[in-house]
Amino acid sequence: EIRVEPLDVAFQGYTYKSEIAFAVGRGRAPVVLVFPNYAGKKQFDVDQAVFLAQAGYVGVAVDLYQEIPEYTHADRNPGRSASDDEVRRHRSAGFGMMNRLLRKPVIFRGLMEATLAAARQHSAAHPQLAGAIGYCFGGVCVLECVRGRLDMQAVVSFHGVLQSRPKNIDEDPSFDDSIEAAPKGPYATWCRVLIENGNSDPLVPQESVITFKKEMDDNGIDWQFHDHARTPHGFALPPGVFSAAYNEAADRRSTLSMLQHFKETWPEFPQYTVTRNAAGTLLCPP
């Protein structure tokens, strides 16, 4: 039995509404945080936490955004019937929330660390072993965990951006791209990094890849970088998620790669076969 429970995370005067998924009666297992794309936590992220619980871990769908009237939870995943105005509101508010975190990495990292600490208090969660995955902006999140020395052993980025910079989606000449830099320090050199990248992703040009690899090498990180041929940004998000560009082959291969990454990192914990991932992709086709 897989159970999903609320995971409230109090941080700087606000309570964030994460959710934790676990197998009842299985014993304590490594925690895997699931960081969403720019839109914030939505049903797909909860579904992915459930998938991780089915596979043998404790999944946490992470809430990083404060809910405000201009951007409620219902605004995070516009449906096909959404009007142009609703889509514009979604994009403006979602990227605005993302950029607020990117401008203040100390707060950004602190919120992620608080979520990890809250997850570790759960009776199903292992008190020391943890990792993270992320999509798009969630890829930035997992790399910030490494840069900020969060106590994790493995992270995976799916079509994630590789550098932490505010994004000017409207090409506004007055856009504020300033960052309150975090103090420089050593990275989490014990953490294994896996990047699952679409080779046709316009958000990850070749110069970004070169910069990323040099950064990881300069800081002693064990990294892998998997490129998926002719694959766009958003390849691991199913059609029901706004801004998805689902690619079945890339989603299957990257999911299996993630599972192998975790299996190598925590070999003492059994991994259970799951037929389909959260996107509905068949992982073991006949």
N, C-alpha and C positions, 0 to 999 in steps of 0.2 A: 504493500500500500504506500503510495506517495502522497504526502500531505503538504499543503502550502499554508503558511501562517504569516500574519503581519510581522514585520521586523521594524519597529520604530527606532529611529536614530536621532537622538537629540544632539544638535550641533549649533552653537552660537545663537541660542534662543529660538530655534525653529526645530520642529520634529518632522523629519523626512520619512516618507512612507515606503520603505523597501519591503520586499517579500522573500521569505526563505522556504525552500522546497527540500524535503528530505524523505528518506524511506523509513517508515515506522519499524522499529525493532531491529534495525540492521547494525547498530553500533555507530560509534563516532567515526566520521570520515572527513577527508580534506574539504575545506570550503573553497568554492569557486565563485567569485563575484562576477556578475554579468553586467557590463556597462553598456548602456544603450547608445544609439546614434544621437545626432543633434536634437531630435524631437523629445528625448526624455523617456523615462520608463513607461512602457505600454504592455499590452497583452503578450506580444511576441517575446519580450524579455522574460516575462514570467514563464511562458512556455519553454523557453530555453533553459531556465533554471530547473524546471521539471525534468527536462531531458537529461540534464546533468545528474539529477538525483536518481533517475532511472539507471544511469550508467554506473552509479556507485559513489557519487560525491554528494555534497550538500550545495545546492545552487542558490544563489542570492540575486534576485533582480533588483538592481541598485537604483534608488531614487536620488538624483542629484539636484533636482529643481524644486524651488519653492512654488507652491500653487498660488497663483494670483488671479484676479478677475479677468485680466487680459490674456491669461494662458492657463486654463484649467486642465485637469487630466484628460477631459474629453476632447480637448483641442490637439492632443499630441499625435493623433493618427487620423487625418481627414479621410473620409470615405470617398468612393467614386462619385457620389452625388454632391460633393462639396462644391460650393460656388467659388468663383475666382477670388472674391473678397475673403472667403474663409481660408483658402489656400495661402493667400498673401499674409493674412494674419498669423497663420500657423508658421510660415517660414520666418517672418520677421520676429515673432516672439521666441520661437525655438532657437534660432541662431543667436538672438539677443541673450537668452539664458546661457547658452554655451559660451558666448564671448565674455560674459561676466566672470565665469570661472577661469577662463584662459588668461584674463588680465590679472588675476590674483592667484598665482600658483600655490602660495602658502595656504590659503583658505581651501583651494581646490584639493590639494593633497590631504589637508587636515580632515575634510569631509569624507574622503575615501578611507582614510585610516580609522575614522570613527565608525564607519560602516563595517569595516573588517572586525574591529573590536567588538561591536555589538553582535555580529554573527558568531564570533567565537564563544560568546556566552551561552549560545543555544546548546541544549543537551545532545543534539545530533552532530554537532560540529567538533572537529578535532581542534584542540587548543593551540597547536603550533603550525599545522600544515595547511597551506592555503595557496590559491592561485587566482587568476582572473582572465576573463576574455572580454572582448569589446568589438563593437561594430562602428566603423566610421569615426565619429568623435570618441566612441568607446575605445578605439585603438589608441587615440591620444591618452585616454585615461590609463590604460595598462602601461604605457611607456612612462607616464608620470609616476606611476607606482614604483617603477624601477629607478627613475631619477630621484625620487624622494625617499628611497631606502625603506619602502614598506616591507613588512616581513612576509614575503611570498616566495615560493620556490619556482613557479612557472606562470608565464602569461602568454596569451595568444591574441593577436590582432587580426580581425577579418575586414578586409578593404579599409583599413584604418589610415588616417593621416599620420605622418611620421614626425612632424614638428608641431610644437605647441604655440600656435599663433592665432590671435583673433581673425575671423574671416569676414571680409567685407563683401557680402553677397550682392549688394545693390550697387557696388562700385561707386560709393558715395565719397566724393573728394574730401569731405569733412570727417570721415570715419576715424574713430579713435582706435589706433592699433597699439597703444602703449601697454606695457606689461610691468607690474610691480614685481621685479625679479626676486626669486627665492634665493636665499644664501646658497652659494656653491659648496658642494660637498661630494664625497664618494657615492657612487651608485650602489645599488643592491647587486653586488657581483655574484652572489649565490643564486640569483634568479635566472632561469632559462627563458629566452625570448623567442617566440615563433611568430613570424609575419606571414599571413596568407593574403597575397596581393593580386589584384587584377591587373594584368599587364597593359590593359587599355584604360586604366583609371586616370582621368585628367587631373585628379587631386594629388596624384603621386608621380610627378615627372621624374625623369632619370636623375636630375640634380638633387632631388629630395632623397632618392634612394642612396646616392653616393654619400650625402651628408649624414644620413642615418647610420650607414655602415661604419663610417669613420668615427662617429660619436660613440657607437657601441664598442668598437675596437679600442678607442682611446681610454675607455672606462672599464675595460676588462670584462665585458659581457659575453656570455655564451649565447650566440644568436643563430637562427636559421631564417632564410628568406625564400619563400616559395612564390614564384610567379605563375599565374594561370593564363595560358595563351588566349589572346583576343577576348579577354574578360573585362567587363566594365566595373565601375564603382557600384556597390550595392548588391553584389552577386549572391550574398548569403541571406538576403532578406526575401521572404516569400511575397508573392503578388499582393496579398492583403495588407502589406505594410506600405505606407506612403513613401515614395522615393525609391522603392525597390527596383532592382534590375536583375532579378533572379536568374541564375545560371545553374542548372541542375548538376552538371558534371563538376563544376568548380565547388559548389556547395558540398557535394558528397565527398570529394577528395579532401577538401579543407577540414571538414568535420572529422573524417577518419584520421587525418594528420594531427588534429587537436587531441583526439583520444589517445593516440600513440604517444604524444608529448607528455600527457598526464600519466600514462602507464609507466613510462620510463622514469618519471620524476618520483612517483609514489608506488614502487613495485610491490610493496607489501599489502596494498589495498586491491582487492579483486575488482575487475572491471566487468560489468554485465552487458550482454548483448542487447541492443535496442534496434529494432527494425528500421524505424524512421526517426529523423531528427525533428526539431521544432518547426522547421519549414515544411515538413512533410516529405522530405527527400528520402528515398529508399537507399539505405546505406549498404545493403548487401543484395544487389539486384540479381535475379535468377539467371 
